[in-house]
């Protein structure tokens, strides 16, 4: 599967999706995957991406493909 996905009508790379969720630049990002959940706000598909906002942190980010909803789990 391709690493890039269409999120809210724009093509996103794993890094650009991670930056969209984080609101800041990230060091590294894993491939975008489908999350096993629907958006709690609009019911559409949710994708997930793992990323490192810094050398000492790993975050799993979740983003709806259709609306502004996003969430994170920090390790």
Backbone as JSON Lines, residues from 0, in Angstrom:
{"i":0,"aa":"X","n":[0.84,-1.18,0.0],"ca":[0.0,0.0,0.0],"c":[0.89,1.24,0.0]}
{"i":1,"aa":"X","n":[0.47,2.25,-0.67],"ca":[1.24,3.49,-0.76],"c":[1.3,4.17,0.61]}
{"i":2,"aa":"X","n":[2.38,4.87,0.85],"ca":[2.56,5.58,2.12],"c":[1.67,6.82,2.2]}
{"i":3,"aa":"X","n":[1.31,7.4,1.08],"ca":[0.53,8.64,1.06],"c":[-0.96,8.34,1.11]}
{"i":4,"aa":"X","n":[-1.72,9.24,1.76],"ca":[-3.18,9.11,1.84],"c":[-3.83,10.47,1.63]}
{"i":5,"aa":"X","n":[-5.07,10.45,1.15],"ca":[-5.84,11.67,1.02],"c":[-6.55,11.91,2.35]}
{"i":6,"aa":"X","n":[-6.25,13.06,2.97],"ca":[-6.83,13.45,4.24],"c":[-7.48,14.81,4.04]}
{"i":7,"aa":"X","n":[-8.78,14.88,4.23],"ca":[-9.56,16.11,4.04],"c":[-9.27,16.73,2.66]}
{"i":8,"aa":"X","n":[-9.22,15.89,1.64],"ca":[-9.07,16.36,0.26],"c":[-7.65,16.7,-0.16]}
{"i":9,"aa":"X","n":[-6.65,16.47,0.71],"ca":[-5.26,16.76,0.35],"c":[-4.4,15.52,0.55]}
{"i":10,"aa":"X","n":[-3.47,15.3,-0.39],"ca":[-2.56,14.19,-0.28],"c":[-1.56,14.47,0.84]}
{"i":11,"aa":"X","n":[-1.42,13.52,1.77],"ca":[-0.51,13.68,2.9],"c":[0.51,12.53,2.91]}
{"i":12,"aa":"X","n":[1.76,12.86,3.19],"ca":[2.78,11.86,3.45],"c":[2.72,11.52,4.94]}
{"i":13,"aa":"X","n":[3.37,10.46,5.39],"ca":[3.38,10.19,6.83],"c":[3.91,11.37,7.64]}
{"i":14,"aa":"X","n":[4.95,12.02,7.16],"ca":[5.52,13.16,7.87],"c":[4.56,14.35,7.91]}
{"i":15,"aa":"X","n":[3.91,14.65,6.78],"ca":[3.0,15.8,6.77],"c":[1.75,15.52,7.6]}
{"i":16,"aa":"X","n":[1.29,14.28,7.63],"ca":[0.15,13.92,8.48],"c":[0.53,14.05,9.95]}
{"i":17,"aa":"X","n":[1.71,13.57,10.31],"ca":[2.18,13.69,11.7],"c":[2.29,15.16,12.1]}
{"i":18,"aa":"X","n":[2.79,16.0,11.22],"ca":[2.9,17.43,11.51],"c":[1.52,18.07,11.64]}
{"i":19,"aa":"X","n":[0.55,17.62,10.84],"ca":[-0.82,18.13,10.94],"c":[-1.42,17.78,12.31]}
{"i":20,"aa":"X","n":[-1.2,16.55,12.76],"ca":[-1.72,16.12,14.07],"c":[-0.99,16.83,15.2]}
{"i":21,"aa":"X","n":[0.34,16.89,15.11],"ca":[1.16,17.44,16.19],"c":[1.11,18.96,16.25]}
{"i":22,"aa":"X","n":[0.91,19.61,15.11],"ca":[0.91,21.06,15.07],"c":[2.31,21.64,15.06]}
{"i":23,"aa":"X","n":[3.31,20.8,14.8],"ca":[4.71,21.2,14.77],"c":[5.47,20.18,13.93]}
{"i":24,"aa":"X","n":[6.73,20.46,13.65],"ca":[7.53,19.53,12.85],"c":[7.87,18.27,13.67]}
{"i":25,"aa":"X","n":[8.11,17.17,12.98],"ca":[8.47,15.9,13.61],"c":[9.78,15.4,13.05]}
{"i":26,"aa":"X","n":[10.46,14.53,13.81],"ca":[11.74,13.99,13.38],"c":[11.58,12.86,12.38]}
{"i":27,"aa":"X","n":[10.6,11.97,12.63],"ca":[10.43,10.78,11.81],"c":[8.98,10.31,11.93]}
{"i":28,"aa":"X","n":[8.5,9.6,10.9],"ca":[7.14,9.07,10.92],"c":[7.1,7.71,10.25]}
{"i":29,"aa":"X","n":[6.25,6.83,10.76],"ca":[6.02,5.51,10.19],"c":[4.94,5.6,9.11]}
{"i":30,"aa":"X","n":[4.77,4.55,8.31],"ca":[3.72,4.57,7.28],"c":[2.32,4.76,7.88]}
{"i":31,"aa":"X","n":[1.47,5.42,7.11],"ca":[0.07,5.64,7.51],"c":[-0.69,4.33,7.36]}
{"i":32,"aa":"X","n":[-1.51,4.02,8.37],"ca":[-2.33,2.8,8.34],"c":[-3.77,3.13,8.68]}
{"i":33,"aa":"X","n":[-4.68,2.22,8.32],"ca":[-6.08,2.37,8.73],"c":[-6.18,2.05,10.21]}
{"i":34,"aa":"X","n":[-6.89,2.87,10.95],"ca":[-7.17,2.59,12.36],"c":[-8.43,1.74,12.42]}
{"i":35,"aa":"X","n":[-8.55,0.93,13.45],"ca":[-9.74,0.09,13.61],"c":[-10.82,0.83,14.37]}
{"i":36,"aa":"X","n":[-11.15,2.03,13.86],"ca":[-12.18,2.84,14.51],"c":[-12.78,3.82,13.53]}
{"i":37,"aa":"X","n":[-13.96,4.31,13.85],"ca":[-14.6,5.36,13.08],"c":[-14.47,6.66,13.86]}
{"i":38,"aa":"X","n":[-14.53,7.77,13.16],"ca":[-14.42,9.08,13.78],"c":[-15.57,9.3,14.77]}
{"i":39,"aa":"X","n":[-15.25,9.71,16.01],"ca":[-16.32,9.97,16.98],"c":[-17.16,11.21,16.66]}
{"i":40,"aa":"X","n":[-16.66,12.08,15.78],"ca":[-17.41,13.29,15.43],"c":[-18.29,13.12,14.2]}
{"i":41,"aa":"X","n":[-17.76,12.46,13.15],"ca":[-18.55,12.37,11.91],"c":[-18.8,10.93,11.43]}
{"i":42,"aa":"X","n":[-18.15,9.94,12.05],"ca":[-18.38,8.55,11.69],"c":[-17.6,8.05,10.5]}
{"i":43,"aa":"X","n":[-16.73,8.87,9.92],"ca":[-15.94,8.47,8.75],"c":[-14.69,7.69,9.18]}
{"i":44,"aa":"X","n":[-13.87,7.31,8.19],"ca":[-12.67,6.52,8.43],"c":[-11.61,7.31,9.18]}
{"i":45,"aa":"X","n":[-10.88,6.62,10.06],"ca":[-9.76,7.2,10.8],"c":[-8.49,6.46,10.39]}
{"i":46,"aa":"X","n":[-7.41,7.21,10.2],"ca":[-6.1,6.63,9.92],"c":[-5.19,6.9,11.1]}
{"i":47,"aa":"X","n":[-4.11,6.14,11.18],"ca":[-3.15,6.3,12.27],"c":[-1.74,6.38,11.72]}
{"i":48,"aa":"X","n":[-0.89,7.12,12.42],"ca":[0.52,7.24,12.05],"c":[1.33,7.34,13.33]}
{"i":49,"aa":"X","n":[2.42,6.58,13.41],"ca":[3.34,6.68,14.53],"c":[4.44,7.65,14.16]}
{"i":50,"aa":"X","n":[4.85,8.48,15.11],"ca":[5.89,9.46,14.8],"c":[6.66,9.86,16.05]}
{"i":51,"aa":"X","n":[7.82,10.46,15.79],"ca":[8.69,10.95,16.86],"c":[8.78,12.47,16.77]}
{"i":52,"aa":"X","n":[8.12,13.18,17.72],"ca":[8.23,14.64,17.72],"c":[9.59,15.1,18.25]}
{"i":53,"aa":"X","n":[10.26,14.22,19.0],"ca":[11.6,14.5,19.51],"c":[12.34,13.18,19.65]}
{"i":54,"aa":"X","n":[13.61,13.25,19.99],"ca":[14.42,12.04,20.1],"c":[13.98,11.14,21.26]}
{"i":55,"aa":"X","n":[13.26,11.68,22.22],"ca":[12.9,10.94,23.42],"c":[11.42,10.59,23.51]}
{"i":56,"aa":"X","n":[10.64,10.85,22.47],"ca":[9.2,10.62,22.53],"c":[8.7,9.89,21.29]}
{"i":57,"aa":"X","n":[7.72,9.01,21.49],"ca":[7.01,8.36,20.39],"c":[5.53,8.58,20.59]}
{"i":58,"aa":"X","n":[4.84,8.99,19.53],"ca":[3.42,9.31,19.59],"c":[2.68,8.5,18.52]}
{"i":59,"aa":"X","n":[1.52,7.98,18.88],"ca":[0.62,7.39,17.9],"c":[-0.48,8.41,17.67]}
{"i":60,"aa":"X","n":[-0.59,8.9,16.44],"ca":[-1.58,9.9,16.11],"c":[-2.73,9.3,15.32]}
{"i":61,"aa":"X","n":[-3.93,9.81,15.57],"ca":[-5.13,9.37,14.87],"c":[-5.75,10.59,14.2]}
{"i":62,"aa":"X","n":[-6.21,10.43,12.95],"ca":[-6.78,11.55,12.21],"c":[-7.92,11.06,11.35]}
{"i":63,"aa":"X","n":[-9.06,11.76,11.43],"ca":[-10.18,11.47,10.55],"c":[-9.81,11.9,9.13]}
{"i":64,"aa":"X","n":[-10.22,11.11,8.16],"ca":[-9.93,11.44,6.77],"c":[-10.85,12.53,6.23]}
{"i":65,"aa":"X","n":[-11.95,12.83,6.92],"ca":[-12.93,13.76,6.38],"c":[-13.14,15.04,7.18]}
{"i":66,"aa":"X","n":[-12.89,15.01,8.5],"ca":[-13.12,16.21,9.31],"c":[-11.87,16.58,10.11]}
{"i":67,"aa":"X","n":[-11.96,17.58,10.96],"ca":[-10.8,18.08,11.71],"c":[-10.41,17.25,12.92]}
{"i":68,"aa":"X","n":[-11.17,16.23,13.29],"ca":[-10.88,15.47,14.49],"c":[-9.52,14.78,14.42]}
{"i":69,"aa":"X","n":[-8.78,14.84,15.52],"ca":[-7.54,14.08,15.68],"c":[-7.33,13.82,17.16]}
{"i":70,"aa":"X","n":[-6.48,12.84,17.47],"ca":[-6.18,12.48,18.84],"c":[-4.78,11.86,18.86]}
{"i":71,"aa":"X","n":[-4.17,11.79,20.05],"ca":[-2.85,11.2,20.17],"c":[-2.77,10.31,21.4]}
{"i":72,"aa":"X","n":[-1.86,9.33,21.34],"ca":[-1.45,8.52,22.48],"c":[0.05,8.67,22.59]}
{"i":73,"aa":"X","n":[0.52,9.14,23.74],"ca":[1.95,9.39,23.92],"c":[2.55,8.31,24.79]}
{"i":74,"aa":"X","n":[3.72,7.79,24.35],"ca":[4.45,6.79,25.13],"c":[5.45,7.45,26.05]}
